[in-house]
């Protein structure tokens, strides 16, 4: 496979345009990325980034929400948006022959919402929050975030609070939009059958963000307050349990080694947790590990969902595997297998124009190196067992991890923490 090459141009407005040409396809994946998310909100704004993402679809000066949907359907396009803790993105995939029309409409949605149907959309987001409250296997990760990051903005969920969504007025939403959706915060990313200069020209023509009169607030890294326990009581069939702690940031070169460690520990179907908890003992349907990287910090997480009769045994296995990887690292066979797993996922995702667009968009948005596929594969190949062992000793120490659960019994949950960490059980 030929090396991927991406081009980046910065406009006078501060907007950066990143593209990657894939001449073998007839489609385009286009994303408009904004460096703002739930982390940028005050407690009184909790959820405004996500609410605003919804409102981008509800109408502009030229088009109603129905007309926006009809135009995209008429182009045969797939369109969506997403909000995270540090970014918001509006994106679409469409035939290359419709690039101009799709770009024009996405740009108008991003920078010119008129909020005509805000009350009905409030109800939609409130229903989304209510639906989320009924999904403990998803919500428990936010309980873990709060345990790890405390009152820091990274500890708050992206969806925010229902009381904020139900009452925040349009002028406040518009002020947030004007302050955050500005030139230096925006990246236009495209991958597919495109021409870089043509995309740059479309950005010049259609993306005209305001200049913010507010100084950007410097991000403060979250304080490290040690292991904490978070719990929410709910009458559930399973105990939904997470363990986790601080990780590494987006720019840390150790992220390749951490990806290997995660694949070995719980991030693949041959991982230790999947093998020991699910395959050998049948204690859970869902079990695994994951990592998150932010601008100045990160998180490592472990999840298991299991019935009450199994939680002591499942947590005991997690505690044992944590102690083992922390003290002994990983084997040569695990290192080799994990490398091929990670490289395979990289190559497979590179065959998706949407994944390529997201990769270059996030790299430019967060000022991380924009590497080719071959360079990424080389980074993975260069990871050593000693590097993985060092990370395991730093981040997978059982005594440093917080715990969170959504379950019917806090007493039973806390009792199950003892084989992981006695100090945690007593917290």
N, C-alpha and C positions, 0 to 999 in steps of 0.2 A: 504494500500500500504506500503511495507517495506521501511524503511529509506534508502535514497540514501547514498552510501559511495564512496568517491573518494580517489584515492591514488596519491601522488605526489612524484617524485624522481628528485633530481637535479644532473646532470652529471658534470664531471670535467670541461667540456667546459663552464659551466654556463647555459646550456639549462635546462629547467625544463619540465618534462614529467608528465602530469596529465591525469588520466583515470578514467572512471566510467563504471563498468561492468553491462550490461543489458542482462542477460542470456536468456531472453524470446524472443529475436529477432535473426535473421540470418544475420543482416547487421552491418556495422561499419560506424560511422561518424568520419572522421579524419580531424583535422585542424592544420595547421602550422601558428602560430600567431607571428607577429613581432611588437614590441612596437615602431612603427614609423608611422607617418601620416603627414597630411598637416601642423600640428602645428610645426613640426620639420624643415620645409622648410624656407629658406630665401625668400624675394620677388623675387629674381632672379631665384629661384627654384620652383616657384609657380605651383604646379601640378605634380611635378616629382614623388611623392609617388604613385599617381594614375596611371601615365604613366608607371612607373616601374611595377606596378601590372599587367597591360596589357602585358608588354613585357615578363613576366614570362612564358606566354603561347606560345611564338613565336619561341622557339628553344633552345636546349642545345647542348653540344658536341656530344651526342649520337643520339638525335632525333630532327627532324624538327617539325614545328607546326602541319603539317598534321599527322605526325606519332604519336605525342602526342595525338591528337584527336582520331586517330584510336585505339590506345592502350586503352584509357579510354572507348571508345565505345565497344571494344572487351571484356572489363571486366564488361560491363553492369553498368558502374559507372556514377554518376552525379558529375560534377566537376565545381567549380566556384571560384571566389575570390572577395574580397571587400576591399575598403580603406575608413578609417574614418579620423577624425582629430587627433587621437592619436594611431591608430593601422592599420595594414594591415594583412589580413589573406587569406590564400590559403586553400581550403577545398574540400573534396570529400566524397561521400557516395557510398558504394559498398558492395558486398557480402562478408561475413567473410572469405570465401575461397581465396579471392584475396588480403588479407591484405598486404602481403609481396610485391607483385608487385606494388600495388597502392602507398604504402609508399615510395618505392624506387623512383618511378617516381615523386611524389610530392616533395620529398626532392631535387631531381636533378633540378627540375624547380625552386624551391625557391632559391637555392644557386648557381646554375650554368647556369644562362641565358647567351646566347652568342649574343643576339641582332641582329639576321641575317635579320630580316624583319622590321627594325625600321622605314623606311620611309613610308611604307604602313600603319603601325600601328599609326604613327603620324596622318595620314589622318583619321583613324578610331576615334581616340580620339578627333580630331578637329570636326568631325561630331557629336560626342557625346556632345561636348560643344555647338555646334550650335543647336542640338536638345533640349538641356537643356534651351537655351535662348528662345526657343519657348514654354516653359512650365512655365508660370508665377506662377502657383499654387505651383510649386516646388521651383523656383528661389527666390520667395519672402522671404523664410526662410533664405536665405543667405543675403538678404538685411537687414533682422532683425538682424542677427549675427553681421553684420558690424555696425549697429546702436548701439547695446549693447556693443560690444567689441572694436569698433573703429579700430585702426591700429594694434592691437594685432593679432598674428597669428590665434587665435580662431575666429577672425572676417573675415578671408579669406575662400573662398570656397574650397572644396576638389578638384574639377576638375581643379583648377588653371586658368592660363591665356593662351589664344590661342597663344600669341606671344612667350611665353616660350616654349610651347609644339612644336611649329613649328621650333624652332631654337636650343634647348638645344642639345649639342653634346653628342655622346656616352660616351666619357671619363668622362664627368661630371655625367652622369647617373650611370656609373659603380662605380665611386668614392662614390656616395651617397649610392649605394647598399653595397659596402664593408664597409663603415663606420657605417651603421645602421643595417644591417642584420648580427649581431654578437651574440655570445653565450648568453650573459646576456639579450639580447633583444628578445630571441626566446622562445616560449612555444609550445610544441607538446601536443595537446589535442585529446583524442579519447574516444568515447562512443559507446557501443554496445556489440556484442558477441566477447570479446577480453580477453586477459590475460595481466595484467599490466607489468609483467616482460618481456613478449615478445615484447611489444611496447617499453619498455626501451631499450631492446637490438637492436631493429630496429633503434631507434634514435642514439644509439652509433655507429651503423654500417654505417648509411646513412647521418646523419645530422652532417656535419663537417664544421661549420661556421668559417670564418676568425676571427682573433683577431684584433680588431680595434686599430690603432695607435693614434687615436684621442680621446681626453677626451670628454665625453658626456657633452653637454651644459645643465646647470641647467635650468629647465623651470621657467619662470617668470609668476606669476598670472596676469590676465588682470587687468588694472586699472578700477576703477568704476567712470565714468565721468558723471553720472546722465542721465536723460532721453534725448534721441535724436530722431530725425525723419529722416528716410531714404525713398527716393522715386525714382522710375524709371518710366519714362513716356513710355507707350506702348499702342497701339491702340487695346485694349482688350474689349471683351463683358462684362466682369465682373471687378469689383474692387477687387484685391487680397490683403487683409490687414492682417497684423500681429501686435500683441502687445507682448511685452516680456521684461524680465529683468534678472538680475543675479539670479542664483539658488544656489544649494549646490553641493559639490564635491562627487566623487565616494565613498569615505570612510565614509561619514557623516551618522551617525546612524539615522538621521532624514529622510533618503531617503524612509523608509517604510511609514512614516506619509505623506510625500510629494506625494507618489504614491496614497494614499487614497484621499488626497486633489484634485489631478489631476482628478481622476475618478469621484469625485463628481462635479467638476467644468465644465469639458468639455471632459474628456477622456473616456466616455462611452455613450451608447445610452439612458440612463436615466439621464444623466448629466444635469445640469442647462442650459448650453448653447445649447445643442442639443434640449432640451425640449422647451426652450423659443424662440430660433431663428428659428429652423427648424420645429418642430412639431406643435407648436401653431400658428406660423405666416407665415410659408413657405417662409422665407426671404433668405434661402440659402440651397443648396444641401450639401455643405461641411462646417462644422463648428466644432471646437473642441479645445482642449488644449493638450499640451505635455510638457515633461521635458527632459533635456539633462544633463548628469553628466560627468565632466571631472576630471582630476587628482587633480586639485586645485580650481575648480570653477564649475559653472553649469549655466543652463538657464531654465527659464520657458517661455513657448510660447503659444500664442492663435492665431488661424487662422480663417478667414471667407472669403469666396468668394461669392460676391453678385453683382447684377446689380446696376447701378448708382442710380436708383430711390429708392433703399432700403438701401443705406449705412448709411444714418443718423439714421434710425430706428435701424438697426442692431448694429451699434456702440453704440447707446444709451442703448440698452439692455446689451451689454457687459460692458459698464461703470456702469450700475446699478448693475449687478451681481458682478462685482469686488468690488464695494463699500459695497455690502451686505455681501459677504464672508469675506471681510477685517474687517468689524466692528462687525459682528455677528457670524462668524465661520460657522459650519455646524450643522445640526440637528442629533439627535440620530438615526433616521431612515436612514438618508443618510450615517452615519458612518457604520451602520450595513450592509447596502446594498453594500457599496463600499468595505468593507472588504471581503465579499463573492465573489464579482466580481474579486478582485485582487487575492484572493486565488484560484478561479476557473481557472484563466488564468495561474497561476503558475503550477497547477496540470496538466492542459491540455498540456502545453508546455513540461512538464516532460515526456510525452509519446512519444516525438520526440527525437530520438538519436541526431539529428543535434542540437536541442535546448539545450540538455544536454551538448553536446560537447562545444557549444559556451559559456554556462554559466561557466563551469569549466575553459575553456581557458581564458576567460576575467578575471575571479577572480584571477587566478594565474598570469596572465600578469600584472595586475595592483595592485597586492599585497593586495587584499581585502579578507576578511574572506571567506573561502570555506565552506559554510553551506549546511547541508542536506535539503531536501525538508521539512521535519518536523520542522526543525529549522527555515526555512524561513516562514512557515505558522504561527509558534509561534510568530515570530517578527511582522507579520501583525496583529495577534489577540491582541497583547499587545499595539497597538496604541490606544491612548485615544483621545477623542474629544478635550480636552484642548491642546494637542500637535498639532493637526491639526489646531486649531484656532490660536495658536501662529505662526505657519508657514504662515498662510493666512495673518496675520497682518504684518509679516516681508517681504513677497515676493509678495503679491497681492495688494499692495497699488497702486491705480491708478496713483498717482503722481510720482511714481518711475519707471514706465514702459516706455520703448521706443516704437515707432511705425514705421512700414514700409509698403510700398505699391508698387505694380506694377499696374498701372491704366492709363486711358487716361487723367485724370485731377488732377493735384496736388492741385489746389485750392479747388475742391470739396472734396478731401480726407482730407485736413487740416480742412475744415469746419466741417467734421464729427467727428473730434477728440474732439471737445469741450465737449460733454457729458461724455467723458472718463476722460479728464483732460484738464482744461483750460490752464495750464502752457504748456502742451504738444502741444496744438493747436497753441500756440504762439511761440514755439521753432523754 
